[in-house]
């Protein structure tokens, strides 16, 4: 009887040791998973491209994303809210950094952004971001004549469209108005192709419009 009792006690002790070992292993695994989890931003609802993000569009979530995954930390929500979705965002997806951009670079509905490299004489030297302008599309010049210096004749086919200066990048060597600038213009979507074609041919000039006071 004593030997049987001792055998049962040994088995119970062995089972206890195994249970403790399993508990420790489970704790290590769970603890390791928790340490690898990160608080990230997830899209809370579908967001179309071009819309300004609000707090309601995002929510924090704890996920086991690896260090190499391109995501936005939940703590950066203040830096994301107020920016524009440059691509459609799907509810439930992790928010990637490249999915948001500067609101000034995303035109509103019905508008488009066009770039124009302008020479001295094609724009006022004081041209600045936010200026309302008339985009003059000059007539095509005869072969060999610089459209920047050739004045359109009376009755020419030159026309103008309204635009807004979004950005002005001047020559770092020559001051604005002396060397040339690259201007980002916001124009009506229906005029964008015409303005782009004229800009590529050097047939664009800008006139700053008067502001009502």
C-alpha positions in Angstrom: 0.0 0.0 0.0 2.8 2.4 0.8 4.5 1.7 -2.5 1.2 2.5 -4.3 0.7 5.6 -2.4 4.2 6.7 -3.2 3.7 6.0 -6.9 0.5 8.0 -7.0 2.1 10.9 -5.3 5.0 10.8 -7.8 2.6 10.9 -10.7 0.7 13.8 -9.2 3.9 15.7 -8.7 4.9 15.0 -12.3 1.5 16.2 -13.6 1.9 19.4 -11.5 5.4 20.1 -12.9 4.0 19.6 -16.5 1.1 22.0 -15.8 3.5 24.6 -14.4 5.8 24.2 -17.5 2.8 24.6 -19.9 1.6 27.7 -18.0 5.0 29.3 -18.2 5.2 28.5 -22.0 1.8 29.9 -22.6 2.7 33.1 -20.7 5.9 33.5 -22.8 4.0 33.0 -26.1 1.2 35.4 -25.1 3.6 37.9 -23.7 5.7 37.8 -26.8 2.6 38.4 -29.0 1.6 41.4 -26.9 5.0 42.9 -27.1 4.9 42.6 -30.9 1.6 44.4 -31.2 1.3 48.0 -32.2 -1.3 50.7 -31.9 -2.1 51.8 -35.5 -4.6 53.8 -37.4 -7.4 52.0 -39.3 -9.9 53.5 -41.7 -13.2 53.5 -39.9 -15.4 54.1 -43.0 -15.0 54.3 -46.7 -13.4 57.6 -47.8 -13.3 58.7 -51.4 -10.2 60.3 -52.9 -10.1 64.0 -52.5 -12.0 64.2 -49.2 -10.5 65.8 -46.1 -10.0 63.3 -43.3 -11.8 63.8 -40.0 -11.5 62.0 -36.6 -14.6 60.0 -37.5 -12.8 58.5 -40.5 -10.1 56.8 -38.3 -9.9 54.6 -35.3 -6.9 53.1 -33.3 -6.4 49.4 -33.2 -3.9 47.1 -31.7 -2.5 44.7 -34.3 0.6 42.5 -34.7 2.1 44.4 -37.6 5.8 43.8 -38.3 8.4 46.5 -38.2 8.7 46.6 -42.0 5.0 47.2 -42.6 4.3 50.7 -43.9 1.6 52.0 -41.5 0.6 55.1 -39.5 0.9 54.9 -35.7 -2.3 55.8 -33.7 -0.4 58.6 -31.9 0.0 60.4 -35.2 -3.8 61.0 -35.7 -3.5 64.7 -35.2 -1.0 64.9 -38.1 -3.4 63.0 -40.3 -6.7 64.7 -39.6 -7.2 67.6 -41.9 -5.2 66.2 -44.7 -6.7 64.8 -47.9 -7.1 61.2 -49.1 -5.2 61.0 -52.3 -6.5 57.5 -53.0 -9.8 55.8 -52.1 -9.7 54.4 -48.5 -11.6 51.2 -47.6 -13.1 50.7 -44.2 -11.2 48.3 -42.0 -7.9 48.7 -43.8 -4.7 50.0 -42.2 -3.9 53.6 -43.2 -0.7 53.8 -45.2 1.3 57.1 -45.0 1.2 57.6 -48.8 -2.6 57.6 -48.8 -2.9 61.2 -47.4 -1.5 64.4 -48.8 -1.5 68.2 -48.6 -5.0 69.6 -49.2 -3.5 72.4 -51.3 -2.3 69.8 -53.8 -5.6 68.1 -54.3 -8.0 70.3 -56.4 -11.7 70.3 -55.5 -14.3 68.6 -57.6 -14.6 70.1 -61.0 -11.2 71.6 -60.9 -7.8 70.4 -62.1 -4.1 71.3 -61.5 -1.9 72.4 -64.4 1.8 73.3 -64.4 3.2 76.0 -66.6 6.9 77.0 -67.1 6.8 80.7 -67.7 9.5 83.1 -68.9 10.1 86.7 -67.9 7.3 88.8 -69.5 4.7 86.0 -69.3 3.8 86.8 -65.6 4.0 89.6 -63.1 7.2 89.6 -61.0 5.1 89.8 -57.8 3.1 86.7 -58.7 2.3 84.7 -55.5 0.3 81.8 -54.3 -3.3 82.6 -53.9 -3.5 85.1 -56.7 -6.5 84.9 -59.0 -5.4 85.2 -62.6 -6.6 85.3 -66.1 -4.7 82.6 -68.0 -4.1 84.1 -71.5 -3.8 81.4 -74.2 -1.9 83.2 -77.0 -2.2 82.3 -80.6 0.3 80.0 -82.1 3.4 81.9 -83.4 5.0 81.6 -86.8 7.8 79.1 -86.9 11.0 80.3 -85.4 9.3 83.1 -83.4 9.4 83.0 -79.6 5.8 83.1 -78.3 7.0 84.9 -75.2 8.0 88.0 -77.1 5.6 87.9 -80.0 2.4 90.0 -79.5 -0.8 88.6 -80.9 -2.2 90.6 -83.8 -5.5 92.3 -83.7 -8.3 89.8 -84.2 -6.1 86.9 -83.1 -7.6 83.7 -81.6 -6.1 84.4 -78.1 -8.5 83.6 -75.3 -8.4 83.5 -71.6 -9.6 81.3 -68.7 -9.9 82.0 -65.0 -7.3 80.4 -62.7 -5.9 80.3 -59.2 -2.2 80.3 -58.4 -1.5 77.3 -56.1 2.3 77.4 -56.1 5.2 79.4 -57.6 8.6 77.9 -57.9 11.2 80.5 -58.9 14.7 80.2 -60.2 17.1 80.0 -57.2 19.8 82.0 -59.2 17.6 84.6 -60.8 15.0 86.5 -58.8 11.3 85.9 -59.8 10.5 88.0 -62.8 14.0 87.9 -64.2 14.7 84.3 -64.9 11.5 82.3 -65.0 9.2 80.3 -62.8 7.1 77.1 -62.7 3.5 77.9 -61.7 0.9 75.4 -60.5 -2.5 76.7 -61.7 -5.9 75.5 -60.6 -8.4 75.8 -63.5 -11.8 74.4 -64.4 -11.5 70.8 -65.3 -13.0 71.5 -68.8 -10.2 74.0 -69.5 -7.3 71.9 -68.1 -6.3 70.1 -71.3 -6.4 73.3 -73.4 -4.2 75.2 -70.8 -1.8 72.2 -70.5 -1.3 72.1 -74.3 -0.8 75.9 -74.5 1.7 75.8 -71.6 3.7 73.0 -73.2 4.0 75.2 -76.3 5.0 78.3 -74.3 1.7 80.0 -75.3 0.5 81.0 -71.8 0.7 84.4 -70.1 -0.8 85.3 -66.7 -2.6 88.5 -65.7 -3.4 89.0 -62.0 -7.0 89.9 -61.6 -8.2 92.7 -59.4 -9.6 91.7 -56.0 -12.9 93.2 -54.9 -12.5 95.1 -51.6 
